[in-house]
Amino acid sequence: MGISFDLGGKTAIVTGANTGLGQAIAVALAGAGADIALVGRSSMAETEAAIAAAGKGRSHTIKADLSTIEPVKDVIDQTVTWSGRADILVNNAGIIKRADAVDFTEADWDAVMDVNLKTVFFLSQAFARHLIAEDKPGKIINIASLLSFQGGIRIPSYTASKSGLAGLTRLLACEWAGKGINVNAIAPGYFETNNTEALRNDADRNATILGRIPAGHWGKPDELGGAAVFLASQASDYVHGIVLPVDGGWLAR
Ligand code: NAP
């Protein structure tokens, strides 16, 4: 059997697909041939246009606020109603709150844990229930972080959520690998998106971060697409429970 990165005939669900890394991942998966359910709370017009312009996979928008688990079953149901199937889930939507640990509020703790970890688990559960009921294989790709490996500063709930997400990725891989569901994560380094705007606007933090990246530049969102296509495709069928850094060499330093 040859190695295939082709996603033709597959349907992927991408959360937070309106901007940043989620948008780049959605466009990359569509470029490999997948149809994409674009899930989020904001307009997906830009992503829909980019996918249409590429002329490969189709896209369909599903409105959902992922700050609670209320919409999770509906996201799977609407995807299947639209395309007849759901093969790939990319848990990308995430938020970050910055404050010194001594000042950090319960609200900022809960908000981050809810979107970055709780909803990810229950959406993955709804997706896996669908696959298991249909006796079909599937792929889950969680968007982790360098804070899955490192401590960071001033982002306690973010670090807790992303470190927890690495553990959850491994647990779900252990439970579901035998059912033909691959669960893996990508740990992006420092990418140019809304998430990192505050860091890039801080001249000192920007210089410190840039000085440690062997590749010498902040990641551009489309530099993440290849890893997502790999983990979504047949090429990664024997890959389970990894957290794959795409970081310009940051962790190698
Ligand atoms: P971003 O531009 O801020 O994108 C975050 C995405 O999550 C947006 O689409 C956002 O939608 C969505 N989202 C947040 N809360 C949501 C909610 N309650 N319901 C539905 N969607 C929600 O940042 P990004 O960098 O692309 O982040 C994407 C993922 O990568 C996150 O999990 C982040 O932690 C992770 N990450 C980013 C970096 C980096 O350097 N940029 C590094 C490591 C990991 P709205 O636009 O509607 O808010």
Boltz pocket constraint, residues with backbone or C-beta under 6 A from the ligand:
constraints:
  - pocket:
      binder: B
      contacts: [[A, 15], [A, 16], [A, 17], [A, 18], [A, 19], [A, 20], [A, 21], [A, 22], [A, 39], [A, 40], [A, 41], [A, 42], [A, 64], [A, 65], [A, 66], [A, 67], [A, 68], [A, 91], [A, 92], [A, 93], [A, 94], [A, 95], [A, 115], [A, 143], [A, 144], [A, 145], [A, 146], [A, 187], [A, 188], [A, 189], [A, 190], [A, 191], [A, 192], [A, 193], [A, 194], [A, 195], [A, 196]]
      max_distance: 6.0
